Amino acid sequence: MRIALFTETFLPKVDGIVTRLCHTVEHLQRNGDQVLVISPDGGLTEYKGAKIYGVSGFPLPLYPELKLALPRPSIGVALEQFRPDLIHVVNPAVLGLGGLYYAKTLQIPLVASYHTHLPQYLQHYGLGMLEPVMWELIKASHNQAQLNLCTSTAMIEQLRKHGILNLDLWQRGVDTETFHPSLVSQEMRSHLSQGHPESPILLYVGRLSAEKEIERIKPVLEAIPNARLALVGDGPHRSALEKHFAGTPTHFVGYLTGKELGAAFASSDAFVFPSRTETLGLVLLEAMAAGCPVVAARSGGIPDIVTDGVNGYLFDPADEQGAITATQRLLERQEERETLRQNARAEAERWGWAAATRQLQNYYRAVVLSQSMSSAA
């Protein structure tokens, strides 16, 4: 099958969406499918055998890490040359609207997927009054697709409640080799803690952006004697966070990837994740695969991954003491912590990228077959 994948974000940017897309593209190509990735230009022309058609764009004002790339007629030329059997639009917002247009114009089956909970993001940028408008735009774009995929059951319910049709679940996945408990390293502990490997190490990995609510980790850090915090990643909120955490034992590590990132997870004592805007929280599954105990907000798609008291701890995001109590409990009870580590790894081992991609291929075939039958009728 030939799949044209429209996405608002791709390499070299690093985030949960890009991670999922990279593994998906790799496994599709490995299984004999051909993929054309249409994304904002990042300087790459190929990934794992898939051609990348980069569209020039400009940085998003509130989020300069993201580029806005506008649809243009040359995309139609590229699609006609590629001759896709199906178009998959990831988070249709700007460039993805081109995917919607060409699917309709060229009568190509269309799948859309929902990964970023934009209506909830608006609250963190002072734009909450636009949430009803955002939902109407999301409904208008997603309801053009024959199938809408979400990454958690919570997001399926959210989209269904707002009138979006043809919903189903896109299975989660994680790289259980890159993220493995065996990667624990005293050298990495020393790096994360800035030379204090004996201290309890709290870890956050992800974008440094307002919607992640990273400020909420500060009271947790201050409540645990000798604890140190490592923030892995970067983003538009970094300077504000540096001011917020000034005077605390916090290390802004920057980006880590591959086995280095795996070692950071495996070498930390607790992964603290206060975000309430996650459609899934893939980074949690990576932490769990590496055997890093998780303390996360009971919100969005997170309960699909973390079972409280079994493979991690969940806290009520409305409770100011929730994250503090959960993290203290985690660090104080060594035997229970080891059980959580083992259960977290066992949960992660259930979710390989190969199985997630096979499920996606079955969705693709069903959509193509459905449109073919409709055309023949």
BALOBA-1460 file (C-alpha; in Angstrom, 3 decimals):
// residues 377
<rec num="1" residu="m" x="0.000" y="0.000" z="0.000"/>
<rec num="2" residu="r" x="1.109" y="3.568" z="-0.712"/>
<rec num="3" residu="i" x="0.420" y="5.976" z="2.167"/>
<rec num="4" residu="a" x="0.734" y="9.778" z="2.072"/>
<rec num="5" residu="l" x="1.257" y="10.961" z="5.650"/>
<rec num="6" residu="f" x="0.527" y="14.635" z="6.347"/>
<rec num="7" residu="t" x="1.884" y="15.876" z="9.670"/>
<rec num="8" residu="e" x="2.323" y="19.294" z="11.269"/>
<rec num="9" residu="t" x="5.517" y="18.112" z="13.009"/>
<rec num="10" residu="f" x="8.334" y="15.726" z="12.088"/>
<rec num="11" residu="l" x="12.073" y="15.310" z="12.391"/>
<rec num="12" residu="p" x="14.338" y="16.912" z="13.452"/>
<rec num="13" residu="k" x="11.811" y="17.992" z="16.124"/>
<rec num="14" residu="v" x="11.592" y="15.522" z="18.996"/>
<rec num="15" residu="d" x="8.320" y="14.832" z="20.820"/>
<rec num="16" residu="g" x="5.853" y="12.025" z="21.417"/>
<rec num="17" residu="i" x="4.080" y="12.508" z="18.086"/>
<rec num="18" residu="v" x="7.336" y="12.404" z="16.122"/>
<rec num="19" residu="t" x="8.432" y="9.307" z="18.050"/>
<rec num="20" residu="r" x="5.211" y="7.499" z="17.134"/>
<rec num="21" residu="l" x="5.423" y="8.585" z="13.495"/>
<rec num="22" residu="c" x="9.071" y="7.562" z="13.149"/>
<rec num="23" residu="h" x="8.394" y="4.048" z="14.458"/>
<rec num="24" residu="t" x="5.250" y="3.807" z="12.333"/>
<rec num="25" residu="v" x="7.031" y="4.871" z="9.138"/>
<rec num="26" residu="e" x="9.896" y="2.461" z="9.844"/>
<rec num="27" residu="h" x="7.582" y="-0.504" z="10.379"/>
<rec num="28" residu="l" x="5.337" y="0.331" z="7.423"/>
<rec num="29" residu="q" x="8.349" y="0.475" z="5.122"/>
<rec num="30" residu="r" x="9.759" y="-2.710" z="6.648"/>
<rec num="31" residu="n" x="6.428" y="-4.465" z="5.983"/>
<rec num="32" residu="g" x="6.549" y="-3.544" z="2.292"/>
<rec num="33" residu="d" x="4.374" y="-0.426" z="2.256"/>
<rec num="34" residu="q" x="5.600" y="2.848" z="0.763"/>
<rec num="35" residu="v" x="5.240" y="6.112" z="2.685"/>
<rec num="36" residu="l" x="5.474" y="9.731" z="1.564"/>
<rec num="37" residu="v" x="5.782" y="12.107" z="4.547"/>
<rec num="38" residu="i" x="4.531" y="15.647" z="3.894"/>
<rec num="39" residu="s" x="5.685" y="17.905" z="6.723"/>
<rec num="40" residu="p" x="7.218" y="21.292" z="7.506"/>
<rec num="41" residu="d" x="10.718" y="21.380" z="6.037"/>
<rec num="42" residu="g" x="13.324" y="20.193" z="8.535"/>
<rec num="43" residu="g" x="16.156" y="19.655" z="6.097"/>
<rec num="44" residu="l" x="15.575" y="15.913" z="5.637"/>
<rec num="45" residu="t" x="14.527" y="14.268" z="2.384"/>
<rec num="46" residu="e" x="14.289" y="10.628" z="3.496"/>
<rec num="47" residu="y" x="13.659" y="8.536" z="6.615"/>
<rec num="48" residu="k" x="13.965" y="4.728" z="6.746"/>
<rec num="49" residu="g" x="13.260" y="4.488" z="3.014"/>
<rec num="50" residu="a" x="10.293" y="6.877" z="3.086"/>
<rec num="51" residu="k" x="10.541" y="10.059" z="1.050"/>
<rec num="52" residu="i" x="9.997" y="13.327" z="2.952"/>
<rec num="53" residu="y" x="8.406" y="16.222" z="1.083"/>
<rec num="54" residu="g" x="9.337" y="19.261" z="3.147"/>
<rec num="55" residu="v" x="7.187" y="22.378" z="2.908"/>
<rec num="56" residu="s" x="8.811" y="25.669" z="3.923"/>
<rec num="57" residu="g" x="7.168" y="27.388" z="6.877"/>
<rec num="58" residu="f" x="7.632" y="29.910" z="9.651"/>
<rec num="59" residu="p" x="7.860" y="29.534" z="13.463"/>
<rec num="60" residu="l" x="4.614" y="29.601" z="15.421"/>
<rec num="61" residu="p" x="4.604" y="32.849" z="17.445"/>
<rec num="62" residu="l" x="3.583" y="31.256" z="20.766"/>
<rec num="63" residu="y" x="5.646" y="28.136" z="20.130"/>
<rec num="64" residu="p" x="8.743" y="28.815" z="17.952"/>
<rec num="65" residu="e" x="9.821" y="25.156" z="18.016"/>
<rec num="66" residu="l" x="6.837" y="24.417" z="15.773"/>
<rec num="67" residu="k" x="6.760" y="25.537" z="12.152"/>
<rec num="68" residu="l" x="3.588" y="26.505" z="10.343"/>
<rec num="69" residu="a" x="3.729" y="25.309" z="6.757"/>
<rec num="70" residu="l" x="0.907" y="26.363" z="4.448"/>
<rec num="71" residu="p" x="-0.501" y="23.994" z="1.806"/>
<rec num="72" residu="r" x="0.573" y="24.801" z="-1.750"/>
<rec num="73" residu="p" x="-0.153" y="23.429" z="-5.264"/>
<rec num="74" residu="s" x="3.215" y="21.654" z="-5.486"/>
<rec num="75" residu="i" x="1.910" y="19.181" z="-2.885"/>
<rec num="76" residu="g" x="-0.724" y="18.088" z="-5.410"/>
<rec num="77" residu="v" x="2.005" y="17.443" z="-7.981"/>
<rec num="78" residu="a" x="3.947" y="15.336" z="-5.464"/>
<rec num="79" residu="l" x="0.820" y="13.332" z="-4.642"/>
<rec num="80" residu="e" x="0.017" y="12.694" z="-8.306"/>
<rec num="81" residu="q" x="3.548" y="11.371" z="-8.796"/>
<rec num="82" residu="f" x="3.366" y="9.190" z="-5.668"/>
<rec num="83" residu="r" x="-0.178" y="7.903" z="-6.409"/>
<rec num="84" residu="p" x="-1.237" y="7.113" z="-2.804"/>
<rec num="85" residu="d" x="-3.838" y="4.501" z="-1.965"/>
<rec num="86" residu="l" x="-4.647" y="6.379" z="1.238"/>
<rec num="87" residu="i" x="-3.981" y="9.731" z="2.923"/>
<rec num="88" residu="h" x="-3.386" y="9.840" z="6.673"/>
<rec num="89" residu="v" x="-3.558" y="13.312" z="8.232"/>
<rec num="90" residu="v" x="-2.005" y="13.680" z="11.689"/>
<rec num="91" residu="n" x="-3.527" y="16.520" z="13.755"/>
<rec num="92" residu="p" x="-5.019" y="18.417" z="10.792"/>
<rec num="93" residu="a" x="-4.475" y="22.103" z="11.561"/>
<rec num="94" residu="v" x="-2.649" y="23.984" z="8.794"/>
<rec num="95" residu="l" x="-0.596" y="21.788" z="6.475"/>
<rec num="96" residu="g" x="-2.977" y="18.935" z="7.220"/>
<rec num="97" residu="l" x="-5.811" y="20.888" z="5.631"/>
<rec num="98" residu="g" x="-4.015" y="20.236" z="2.353"/>
<rec num="99" residu="g" x="-4.349" y="16.524" z="3.056"/>
<rec num="100" residu="l" x="-8.094" y="16.923" z="3.578"/>
<rec num="101" residu="y" x="-8.396" y="18.905" z="0.352"/>
<rec num="102" residu="y" x="-6.453" y="16.467" z="-1.814"/>
<rec num="103" residu="a" x="-8.193" y="13.425" z="-0.339"/>
<rec num="104" residu="k" x="-11.517" y="14.923" z="-1.393"/>
<rec num="105" residu="t" x="-10.324" y="16.303" z="-4.746"/>
<rec num="106" residu="l" x="-8.472" y="13.148" z="-5.822"/>
<rec num="107" residu="q" x="-11.050" y="10.817" z="-4.165"/>
<rec num="108" residu="i" x="-8.445" y="9.120" z="-2.006"/>
<rec num="109" residu="p" x="-9.510" y="7.354" z="1.231"/>
<rec num="110" residu="l" x="-8.777" y="9.482" z="4.306"/>
<rec num="111" residu="v" x="-7.716" y="8.597" z="7.852"/>
<rec num="112" residu="a" x="-7.111" y="11.274" z="10.506"/>
<rec num="113" residu="s" x="-5.551" y="10.918" z="13.940"/>
<rec num="114" residu="y" x="-5.759" y="13.067" z="17.074"/>
<rec num="115" residu="h" x="-2.612" y="13.444" z="19.177"/>
<rec num="116" residu="t" x="-2.517" y="16.977" z="20.640"/>
<rec num="117" residu="h" x="-5.307" y="18.133" z="22.930"/>
<rec num="118" residu="l" x="-5.312" y="21.676" z="21.558"/>
<rec num="119" residu="p" x="-8.565" y="22.868" z="23.207"/>
<rec num="120" residu="q" x="-7.037" y="22.252" z="26.627"/>
<rec num="121" residu="y" x="-3.719" y="23.856" z="25.606"/>
<rec num="122" residu="l" x="-5.539" y="27.149" z="25.028"/>
<rec num="123" residu="q" x="-6.094" y="27.563" z="28.768"/>
<rec num="124" residu="h" x="-2.335" y="27.703" z="29.339"/>
<rec num="125" residu="y" x="-1.794" y="30.462" z="26.774"/>
<rec num="126" residu="g" x="-4.555" y="32.783" z="27.973"/>
<rec num="127" residu="l" x="-6.843" y="31.849" z="25.073"/>
<rec num="128" residu="g" x="-9.441" y="29.742" z="26.873"/>
<rec num="129" residu="m" x="-12.305" y="31.771" z="25.416"/>
<rec num="130" residu="l" x="-11.484" y="30.253" z="22.007"/>
<rec num="131" residu="e" x="-12.061" y="26.663" z="23.136"/>
<rec num="132" residu="p" x="-15.601" y="26.320" z="21.651"/>
<rec num="133" residu="v" x="-14.319" y="27.666" z="18.315"/>
<rec num="134" residu="m" x="-11.383" y="25.229" z="18.407"/>
<rec num="135" residu="w" x="-13.738" y="22.286" z="18.932"/>
<rec num="136" residu="e" x="-15.860" y="23.360" z="15.967"/>
<rec num="137" residu="l" x="-12.745" y="23.512" z="13.758"/>
<rec num="138" residu="i" x="-11.609" y="20.097" z="14.968"/>
<rec num="139" residu="k" x="-15.046" y="18.635" z="14.272"/>
<rec num="140" residu="a" x="-15.180" y="20.168" z="10.791"/>
<rec num="141" residu="s" x="-11.801" y="18.733" z="9.810"/>
<rec num="142" residu="h" x="-11.973" y="15.303" z="11.458"/>
<rec num="143" residu="n" x="-15.485" y="14.535" z="10.240"/>
<rec num="144" residu="q" x="-14.198" y="14.550" z="6.672"/>
<rec num="145" residu="a" x="-12.263" y="11.336" z="7.439"/>
<rec num="146" residu="q" x="-13.644" y="7.829" z="7.068"/>
<rec num="147" residu="l" x="-11.782" y="6.927" z="10.282"/>
<rec num="148" residu="n" x="-10.519" y="9.012" z="13.215"/>
<rec num="149" residu="l" x="-7.898" y="7.404" z="15.421"/>
<rec num="150" residu="c" x="-7.180" y="8.433" z="19.023"/>
<rec num="151" residu="t" x="-4.334" y="7.253" z="21.231"/>
<rec num="152" residu="s" x="-6.391" y="6.684" z="24.410"/>
<rec num="153" residu="t" x="-9.916" y="5.768" z="25.446"/>
<rec num="154" residu="a" x="-10.234" y="9.108" z="27.269"/>
<rec num="155" residu="m" x="-9.651" y="11.010" z="24.020"/>
<rec num="156" residu="i" x="-12.186" y="8.848" z="22.163"/>
<rec num="157" residu="e" x="-14.791" y="9.886" z="24.733"/>
<rec num="158" residu="q" x="-13.756" y="13.551" z="24.538"/>
<rec num="159" residu="l" x="-14.037" y="13.640" z="20.739"/>
<rec num="160" residu="r" x="-17.296" y="11.678" z="20.714"/>
<rec num="161" residu="k" x="-18.768" y="14.155" z="23.207"/>
<rec num="162" residu="h" x="-17.915" y="16.993" z="20.786"/>
<rec num="163" residu="g" x="-19.575" y="15.398" z="17.767"/>
<rec num="164" residu="i" x="-16.636" y="13.712" z="16.047"/>
<rec num="165" residu="l" x="-17.579" y="10.506" z="14.238"/>
<rec num="166" residu="n" x="-15.953" y="7.236" z="13.136"/>
<rec num="167" residu="l" x="-13.657" y="6.935" z="16.165"/>
<rec num="168" residu="d" x="-11.347" y="4.094" z="17.087"/>
<rec num="169" residu="l" x="-8.247" y="3.446" z="19.196"/>
<rec num="170" residu="w" x="-4.691" y="3.465" z="17.796"/>
<rec num="171" residu="q" x="-2.750" y="1.096" z="20.029"/>
<rec num="172" residu="r" x="0.163" y="2.519" z="22.001"/>
<rec num="173" residu="g" x="3.733" y="1.384" z="21.441"/>
<rec num="174" residu="v" x="7.182" y="1.675" z="22.998"/>
<rec num="175" residu="d" x="10.748" y="0.697" z="22.107"/>
<rec num="176" residu="t" x="11.569" y="-1.836" z="24.822"/>
<rec num="177" residu="e" x="15.206" y="-2.163" z="23.732"/>
<rec num="178" residu="t" x="16.121" y="1.542" z="23.794"/>
<rec num="179" residu="f" x="14.276" y="1.869" z="27.119"/>
<rec num="180" residu="h" x="15.431" y="-0.919" z="29.427"/>
<rec num="181" residu="p" x="16.242" y="-1.229" z="33.164"/>
<rec num="182" residu="s" x="19.696" y="-2.613" z="32.347"/>
<rec num="183" residu="l" x="20.786" y="0.856" z="31.190"/>
<rec num="184" residu="v" x="21.052" y="2.125" z="34.792"/>
<rec num="185" residu="s" x="24.332" y="4.003" z="35.177"/>
<rec num="186" residu="q" x="26.136" y="5.747" z="38.032"/>
<rec num="187" residu="e" x="27.687" y="8.055" z="35.454"/>
<rec num="188" residu="m" x="24.215" y="9.100" z="34.272"/>
<rec num="189" residu="r" x="23.042" y="9.536" z="37.876"/>
<rec num="190" residu="s" x="25.973" y="11.838" z="38.475"/>
<rec num="191" residu="h" x="25.195" y="13.791" z="35.300"/>
<rec num="192" residu="l" x="21.505" y="14.221" z="36.125"/>
<rec num="193" residu="s" x="22.212" y="15.231" z="39.731"/>
<rec num="194" residu="q" x="25.214" y="17.454" z="38.919"/>
<rec num="195" residu="g" x="27.611" y="15.337" z="40.940"/>
<rec num="196" residu="h" x="25.278" y="14.105" z="43.709"/>
<rec num="197" residu="p" x="24.385" y="10.528" z="42.628"/>
<rec num="198" residu="e" x="23.572" y="9.525" z="46.217"/>
<rec num="199" residu="s" x="20.615" y="11.961" z="46.299"/>
<rec num="200" residu="p" x="17.045" y="11.009" z="45.280"/>
<rec num="201" residu="i" x="16.724" y="11.985" z="41.615"/>
<rec num="202" residu="l" x="13.384" y="13.247" z="40.313"/>
<rec num="203" residu="l" x="13.105" y="13.261" z="36.522"/>
<rec num="204" residu="y" x="10.937" y="15.046" z="33.981"/>
<rec num="205" residu="v" x="11.285" y="14.364" z="30.249"/>
<rec num="206" residu="g" x="9.395" y="16.275" z="27.570"/>
<rec num="207" residu="r" x="8.716" y="19.682" z="26.117"/>
<rec num="208" residu="l" x="9.406" y="22.631" z="28.364"/>
<rec num="209" residu="s" x="6.121" y="24.361" z="27.590"/>
<rec num="210" residu="a" x="3.352" y="25.996" z="29.597"/>
<rec num="211" residu="e" x="0.759" y="23.248" z="29.088"/>
<rec num="212" residu="k" x="3.041" y="20.669" z="30.769"/>
<rec num="213" residu="e" x="2.688" y="22.484" z="34.124"/>
<rec num="214" residu="i" x="6.272" y="21.698" z="35.119"/>
<rec num="215" residu="e" x="6.149" y="24.393" z="37.815"/>
<rec num="216" residu="r" x="4.032" y="21.977" z="39.853"/>
<rec num="217" residu="i" x="7.113" y="19.797" z="40.434"/>
<rec num="218" residu="k" x="8.795" y="22.482" z="42.580"/>
<rec num="219" residu="p" x="6.776" y="21.775" z="45.774"/>
<rec num="220" residu="v" x="7.559" y="18.061" z="45.343"/>
<rec num="221" residu="l" x="11.281" y="18.809" z="45.082"/>
<rec num="222" residu="e" x="11.184" y="21.059" z="48.153"/>
<rec num="223" residu="a" x="9.293" y="18.478" z="50.237"/>
<rec num="224" residu="i" x="11.901" y="15.718" z="49.804"/>
<rec num="225" residu="p" x="15.181" y="16.166" z="51.703"/>
<rec num="226" residu="n" x="18.298" y="16.241" z="49.482"/>
<rec num="227" residu="a" x="16.252" y="15.517" z="46.334"/>
<rec num="228" residu="r" x="17.470" y="16.834" z="43.004"/>
<rec num="229" residu="l" x="15.454" y="17.463" z="39.832"/>
<rec num="230" residu="a" x="16.572" y="16.824" z="36.251"/>
<rec num="231" residu="l" x="14.531" y="18.394" z="33.441"/>
<rec num="232" residu="v" x="15.318" y="16.673" z="30.140"/>
<rec num="233" residu="g" x="14.124" y="18.466" z="27.012"/>
<rec num="234" residu="d" x="13.725" y="22.017" z="25.819"/>
<rec num="235" residu="g" x="11.028" y="24.385" z="24.665"/>
<rec num="236" residu="p" x="9.545" y="27.874" z="24.709"/>
<rec num="237" residu="h" x="8.947" y="27.909" z="28.478"/>
<rec num="238" residu="r" x="12.561" y="27.231" z="29.462"/>
<rec num="239" residu="s" x="13.537" y="30.763" z="30.495"/>
<rec num="240" residu="a" x="10.422" y="31.096" z="32.676"/>
<rec num="241" residu="l" x="11.183" y="27.740" z="34.278"/>
<rec num="242" residu="e" x="14.795" y="28.708" z="34.939"/>
<rec num="243" residu="k" x="13.514" y="31.693" z="36.911"/>
<rec num="244" residu="h" x="10.881" y="29.600" z="38.691"/>
<rec num="245" residu="f" x="13.392" y="26.941" z="39.800"/>
<rec num="246" residu="a" x="16.223" y="29.394" z="40.588"/>
<rec num="247" residu="g" x="17.845" y="28.537" z="43.911"/>
<rec num="248" residu="t" x="16.702" y="24.893" z="43.800"/>
<rec num="249" residu="p" x="18.857" y="21.843" z="42.909"/>
<rec num="250" residu="t" x="17.419" y="21.667" z="39.397"/>
<rec num="251" residu="h" x="19.466" y="20.695" z="36.337"/>
<rec num="252" residu="f" x="18.258" y="21.757" z="32.883"/>
<rec num="253" residu="v" x="19.788" y="18.860" z="30.981"/>
<rec num="254" residu="g" x="18.602" y="19.698" z="27.459"/>
<rec num="255" residu="y" x="17.725" y="17.041" z="24.907"/>
<rec num="256" residu="l" x="18.787" y="13.422" z="25.299"/>
<rec num="257" residu="t" x="17.980" y="10.714" z="22.742"/>
<rec num="258" residu="g" x="18.408" y="6.984" z="22.212"/>
<rec num="259" residu="k" x="20.308" y="4.967" z="24.800"/>
<rec num="260" residu="e" x="21.323" y="8.152" z="26.651"/>
<rec num="261" residu="l" x="17.654" y="8.931" z="27.233"/>
<rec num="262" residu="g" x="17.074" y="5.300" z="28.187"/>
<rec num="263" residu="a" x="19.877" y="5.557" z="30.755"/>
<rec num="264" residu="a" x="18.363" y="8.762" z="32.185"/>
<rec num="265" residu="f" x="15.056" y="6.975" z="32.797"/>
<rec num="266" residu="a" x="16.687" y="3.826" z="34.195"/>
<rec num="267" residu="s" x="19.008" y="5.789" z="36.497"/>
<rec num="268" residu="s" x="16.371" y="8.014" z="38.123"/>
<rec num="269" residu="d" x="14.367" y="7.311" z="41.259"/>
<rec num="270" residu="a" x="11.028" y="8.790" z="40.180"/>
<rec num="271" residu="f" x="9.523" y="10.172" z="36.992"/>
<rec num="272" residu="v" x="7.217" y="13.048" z="37.970"/>
<rec num="273" residu="f" x="4.689" y="14.097" z="35.328"/>
<rec num="274" residu="p" x="2.134" y="16.770" z="36.314"/>
<rec num="275" residu="s" x="0.649" y="17.450" z="32.843"/>
<rec num="276" residu="r" x="-3.153" y="17.383" z="32.523"/>
<rec num="277" residu="t" x="-3.236" y="17.776" z="28.720"/>
<rec num="278" residu="e" x="-1.928" y="14.388" z="27.553"/>
<rec num="279" residu="t" x="-3.829" y="12.454" z="24.904"/>
<rec num="280" residu="l" x="-1.741" y="9.439" z="25.955"/>
<rec num="281" residu="g" x="1.634" y="10.339" z="27.514"/>
<rec num="282" residu="l" x="4.022" y="8.166" z="25.492"/>
<rec num="283" residu="v" x="6.944" y="9.367" z="27.612"/>
<rec num="284" residu="l" x="5.356" y="7.599" z="30.601"/>
<rec num="285" residu="l" x="5.487" y="4.299" z="28.747"/>
<rec num="286" residu="e" x="9.171" y="4.937" z="27.956"/>
<rec num="287" residu="a" x="9.881" y="5.579" z="31.657"/>
<rec num="288" residu="m" x="8.025" y="2.408" z="32.601"/>
<rec num="289" residu="a" x="9.932" y="0.360" z="30.018"/>
<rec num="290" residu="a" x="13.159" y="1.553" z="31.633"/>
<rec num="291" residu="g" x="11.903" y="0.585" z="35.080"/>
<rec num="292" residu="c" x="11.572" y="4.164" z="36.337"/>
<rec num="293" residu="p" x="8.655" y="4.466" z="38.797"/>
<rec num="294" residu="v" x="6.054" y="6.967" z="37.604"/>
<rec num="295" residu="v" x="4.116" y="9.593" z="39.550"/>
<rec num="296" residu="a" x="1.575" y="11.207" z="37.200"/>
<rec num="297" residu="a" x="-1.624" y="13.222" z="37.155"/>
<rec num="298" residu="r" x="-4.845" y="11.216" z="36.870"/>
<rec num="299" residu="s" x="-5.936" y="13.011" z="33.706"/>
<rec num="300" residu="g" x="-6.412" y="12.589" z="29.948"/>
<rec num="301" residu="g" x="-5.050" y="9.355" z="28.527"/>
<rec num="302" residu="i" x="-2.619" y="8.698" z="31.402"/>
<rec num="303" residu="p" x="-4.862" y="6.184" z="33.263"/>
<rec num="304" residu="d" x="-4.784" y="4.046" z="30.112"/>
<rec num="305" residu="i" x="-1.090" y="3.465" z="30.867"/>
<rec num="306" residu="v" x="-0.643" y="3.829" z="34.631"/>
<rec num="307" residu="t" x="-2.641" y="1.723" z="37.087"/>
<rec num="308" residu="d" x="-2.416" y="3.404" z="40.476"/>
<rec num="309" residu="g" x="-0.495" y="1.347" z="43.016"/>
<rec num="310" residu="v" x="0.265" y="-1.405" z="40.498"/>
<rec num="311" residu="n" x="2.769" y="-0.003" z="37.988"/>
<rec num="312" residu="g" x="2.993" y="3.591" z="39.210"/>
<rec num="313" residu="y" x="1.163" y="6.213" z="41.223"/>
<rec num="314" residu="l" x="-1.586" y="8.562" z="40.067"/>
<rec num="315" residu="f" x="-2.561" y="11.716" z="41.919"/>
<rec num="316" residu="d" x="-5.550" y="14.037" z="41.730"/>
<rec num="317" residu="p" x="-4.292" y="17.098" z="39.811"/>
<rec num="318" residu="a" x="-6.647" y="19.304" z="41.837"/>
<rec num="319" residu="d" x="-4.972" y="18.214" z="45.102"/>
<rec num="320" residu="e" x="-1.949" y="20.424" z="45.846"/>
<rec num="321" residu="q" x="-0.487" y="17.709" z="48.093"/>
<rec num="322" residu="g" x="-1.229" y="14.803" z="45.740"/>
<rec num="323" residu="a" x="2.064" y="14.671" z="43.871"/>
<rec num="324" residu="i" x="4.056" y="15.313" z="47.062"/>
<rec num="325" residu="t" x="2.375" y="12.467" z="48.965"/>
<rec num="326" residu="a" x="2.732" y="10.017" z="46.066"/>
<rec num="327" residu="t" x="6.420" y="10.803" z="45.493"/>
<rec num="328" residu="q" x="7.257" y="10.602" z="49.200"/>
<rec num="329" residu="r" x="5.531" y="7.237" z="49.407"/>
<rec num="330" residu="l" x="7.437" y="5.999" z="46.380"/>
<rec num="331" residu="l" x="10.824" y="6.976" z="47.782"/>
<rec num="332" residu="e" x="10.152" y="5.760" z="51.323"/>
<rec num="333" residu="r" x="8.975" y="2.238" z="50.467"/>
<rec num="334" residu="q" x="11.827" y="0.449" z="48.742"/>
<rec num="335" residu="e" x="10.169" y="-2.958" z="48.464"/>
<rec num="336" residu="e" x="7.004" y="-1.454" z="46.998"/>
<rec num="337" residu="r" x="9.113" y="0.649" z="44.611"/>
<rec num="338" residu="e" x="10.827" y="-2.474" z="43.275"/>
<rec num="339" residu="t" x="7.451" y="-4.123" z="42.668"/>
<rec num="340" residu="l" x="6.278" y="-1.031" z="40.772"/>
<rec num="341" residu="r" x="9.452" y="-1.128" z="38.638"/>
<rec num="342" residu="q" x="8.863" y="-4.772" z="37.694"/>
<rec num="343" residu="n" x="5.174" y="-4.244" z="36.954"/>
<rec num="344" residu="a" x="5.939" y="-1.127" z="34.906"/>
<rec num="345" residu="r" x="8.405" y="-3.027" z="32.745"/>
<rec num="346" residu="a" x="5.939" y="-5.899" z="32.307"/>
<rec num="347" residu="e" x="3.244" y="-3.436" z="31.161"/>
<rec num="348" residu="a" x="5.607" y="-1.833" z="28.629"/>
<rec num="349" residu="e" x="6.584" y="-5.207" z="27.200"/>
<rec num="350" residu="r" x="2.960" y="-5.709" z="26.118"/>
<rec num="351" residu="w" x="3.145" y="-2.780" z="23.694"/>
<rec num="352" residu="g" x="5.600" y="-3.143" z="20.814"/>
<rec num="353" residu="w" x="5.627" y="-0.842" z="17.780"/>
<rec num="354" residu="a" x="5.354" y="-3.782" z="15.386"/>
<rec num="355" residu="a" x="1.945" y="-4.770" z="16.812"/>
<rec num="356" residu="a" x="0.743" y="-1.142" z="16.822"/>
<rec num="357" residu="t" x="1.701" y="-0.802" z="13.150"/>
<rec num="358" residu="r" x="-0.024" y="-4.063" z="12.182"/>
<rec num="359" residu="q" x="-3.186" y="-2.724" z="13.803"/>
<rec num="360" residu="l" x="-2.810" y="0.521" z="11.813"/>
<rec num="361" residu="q" x="-2.333" y="-1.417" z="8.569"/>
<rec num="362" residu="n" x="-5.564" y="-3.299" z="9.246"/>
<rec num="363" residu="y" x="-7.358" y="0.036" z="9.705"/>
<rec num="364" residu="y" x="-5.877" y="1.295" z="6.437"/>
<rec num="365" residu="r" x="-6.993" y="-1.791" z="4.501"/>
<rec num="366" residu="a" x="-10.512" y="-1.590" z="5.934"/>
<rec num="367" residu="v" x="-10.862" y="2.091" z="4.924"/>
<rec num="368" residu="v" x="-9.537" y="1.465" z="1.401"/>
<rec num="369" residu="l" x="-11.833" y="-1.550" z="0.971"/>
<rec num="370" residu="s" x="-14.833" y="0.407" z="2.264"/>
<rec num="371" residu="q" x="-14.282" y="3.265" z="-0.191"/>
<rec num="372" residu="s" x="-13.688" y="0.808" z="-3.039"/>
<rec num="373" residu="m" x="-16.992" y="-0.934" z="-2.320"/>
<rec num="374" residu="s" x="-18.804" y="2.406" z="-2.056"/>
<rec num="375" residu="s" x="-17.430" y="3.481" z="-5.443"/>
<rec num="376" residu="a" x="-18.457" y="0.213" z="-7.051"/>
<rec num="377" residu="a" x="-22.000" y="0.341" z="-5.665"/>
